[in-house]
Amino acid sequence: MSAETKIQDVLLLFGALRNAPYAPAAFASSFGAEDMVLTDLIAKHAPWMEIFTLDTGRLPEETYRLMQETRERYHLPIQVYFPEHGAVERYVREHGPNAFYESQKLRKTCCHMRKVEPLQRALQGKGAWLTGMRREQALSRQDLAVREWDATHELPKFNPLADWRHAEVWDYIRDFELPYNRLHDQGYPSIGCAPCTRAISPGQDIRAGRWWWESPDTRECGLHVVDGKVIRIKSAASQKTSG
């Protein structure tokens, strides 16, 4: 499938999301390379769509710079959701600022308060949400569908770039001279919180630098999982998202 066809497929999806039962739809951006592609397409073809991001309080400076650059380039409102300060204070007081290195349980607790709970607030009142996830990104995402049913939030969830290859994402960024996170130039293909992200070596899995001290099949923050597994379409769910 050509790049032009894949772009047209994304735009057709945008058109469907403007109407019931998916409206209002919102795009969750973490300012990764894929997110910049979708931001550019939204700015050009679907400026009515809300864009939001989750500021965990531990993001790299490069991400904040890109957030500001994105606002200045596109003049789109970007809703920012922060963790509840009381939860962060309790966690740090009881476990320390970097306790997520000590156990998977403490890491997931940190991810929950900094990302999962703010996402719950961000999705309130929404009819659907979009992500920049792709199948190539991780072992846990190999079966990623363009349309899924998010059982946790009881919403249709769309991954418009699910079948895009890494090269296709970067071809789009270069062709349209998009801003992007400069950490990508330093060996960071996937960027999250600063203490939980590091550069990878050539040939490693794209998300090998995320929570690198854990098993590859558990490297999800909780935004896209139910009972420890990445959310996937089930037969009944597929019917719910096929309108």
N, C-alpha and C positions, 0 to 999 in steps of 0.2 A: 504494500500500500504506500502510495507516494506521500510526501510531507504535506502537499497541498490538500490531499484527501483527508488526512488526519486532522488538519486544521479545520476543514469544513465540517467534519464530524463533531468537533468541539463546539463550533458555532451553532450547529443544529441542536446540540444539547442545551446550550444557553437559551435558545429560543423556546424550547420545551419547558425550561425551568422558570420562565417568566410567568407562566400561567398555573392555575390550580391543576393538580393538588400540591404542586411543589413550591409555589410562592407563599411567603418570601424565602428565597434561597440565599445562602451565604457561603462565602469562600473562606476557608481557614488557611491563612498563610503563615508560614514560619520563615519566609524570605529565602528559601532555598532556590536552587536554579529552576526547578520545575514551577515553583510558586511565582517566580518572576515571569515565566512564559504565560501562565494563566492570568496574572495581573495585567500584563500587556494586552492580552486578548479581551479581558473584561473592560479595560479602559477604552479600547477601540470599538467594541461591539456590544457590551452589556454593562454600561456605567450605572445602571439601576441596581446591580447586584451588590450586596453588602460585602465588604472585605473586613475580616477581623483577624487579630493576632493575639497570641497568649504571651505576655511578657512575664517570664518566670522570675525575674529579678536576678538571674544568673547567666544572662546571655552574653556572648562575646561583644566587645566594643564594635567590631566590624559589622555585626548584625544591626546594632543601633544606627550606625552610619548609613547602612543601606535602607533602613526604615525611613530615615529622614530624607535620603535621596529619592526614594520612591514617592514620598508625599510631594516633594518639590517637582518631580517630573510629571506626575499624572494628575495632580490636584484632585485626588480622590480622598474622601474621608476614610480613614482606617480606624476601626474601633479596636481599642486595646483593653484587654482584660488581664487583671493582676490577681495573684493569689490572695486569699484572705490573710491579712497581716497577723491575726491572732493564731492561726494554724502554723504559720511560719515561725512565729515567736516560740510557740510551745515545742515545736520540733527541734529547733536549735537549742533551746534551753535544756531539753531532756536528752538529746542525742549528740549535739554538736553540729557545726555548720557543714561538715563533709561526711556525715555518718553514712551516706549512701554507698560509700566504698566498702562498708563493713559487712553488709548482707543484702541479698536480693530483696528481702522484706523491707528493709529501711530505704532502699533505693526506690522501690515501688511506692512506698509511703510518701517519699519526697515528690515523685512524679505526680502522684495523685493530688497533692495539695497545690502544686505549682502549675499543673497542666489539666488534669482531668476535671477537677472541680470548677476551675474557670471556664472550661469548655462547656460544662453543663449550663452555666449561666449564659454563655454566648449563644447557645442553641435554643434557649427558651423562646417560644413563639415562632420558630422557624418551620418552614415546610420541607426543607431539604438542605443538605450541606455538601460542599465540594472540598476535595483535597488534591494535593499534587502527587499523591503516591503513584509509584510505578512498579511493575512486576520485577524488573531487574534489580530493584534496590536491596532486597534481602531474601533469604530463604523463606522467611515467614510470609512473604508477599508474592510468591511465585504463582499462586492461583488467583491473584487479585482480579476482580471484575470491574468493568466500567460502572455498573450499577449494582449496589448492594443494599441490604436492609440493615440499618444500625439498630439492633435489638435493645441496646442500652438506652438510647434516646428516643427509640420508636420513631425513627425518621428514615426516609430514603437518603442514601449517601452515594455520591458520585465521585469517581476518580477518572476525570476526562483524559488523563495522560497515561492510563494504565498500560497501554501497549506501545508507548513511545520508547524508543531506545535512547540510551545516554547520549549518543552522538546527535540524535535528532533534536534533543533539548538544547544542546550547545550550538547546533547549527542555527536554530531559531534565535538564540541570544546574540550570536555574532551577526547574523543577517540584519537584525533590527537594532543592533547596538544597545541592548538592554543593560541597565545597571545590574550588578550581581555582587554577591558577597566575596570580598577579596580573599577570604580564607580558602576559597576554591582553588586559587592559584598557588596555595601552599600545601596542597595535598589533602584537603578536607572536602571530599565529595558530598558528605552528609554532615549537617551542622545543627547542633542542638544547644544545650547549656554548655558553658565554657568548661566546667570541671568534668563533664561527662562526654566530651568530644575530643578526639585527637586526630592527627594526620595519619594516613595509611600508606602502606608500601604499594608500589605498582603490582597489579594482579590480584590484590586482596578484594574481598567483597566490598561493595560500595558502603555498606553500613558497618564495616569492621571497626571503625573508629568510634562507634557509639556504644557506650557501656561495654568497653572492650574486655573487662575483667569477667564478664558473664558468658554463658553458653550462647552461640549464635542464634539458636532457636528461641531465645527468651528476650531478645533485644528490642522490645517494644515498650513504650512508656505507659500504655494503658488507654491512650486515646482511641485505638482501633482494635481493641480486644474485648472478648467476653470469655470469662473462665479461662484466661490464659491463652486463648487462641485468637488470631486475627479474625475479625468478623467476616463471614462469607454469606453469600446468598443461599437461602434454603428454598425449597419449592414454593412454600406459601409466601415467603418474603418476595420471591421473584414476581409473583402475581401482584403484590402490593406496589412494586416499583415499575410496573410495566404500563402504567396509564399514559 
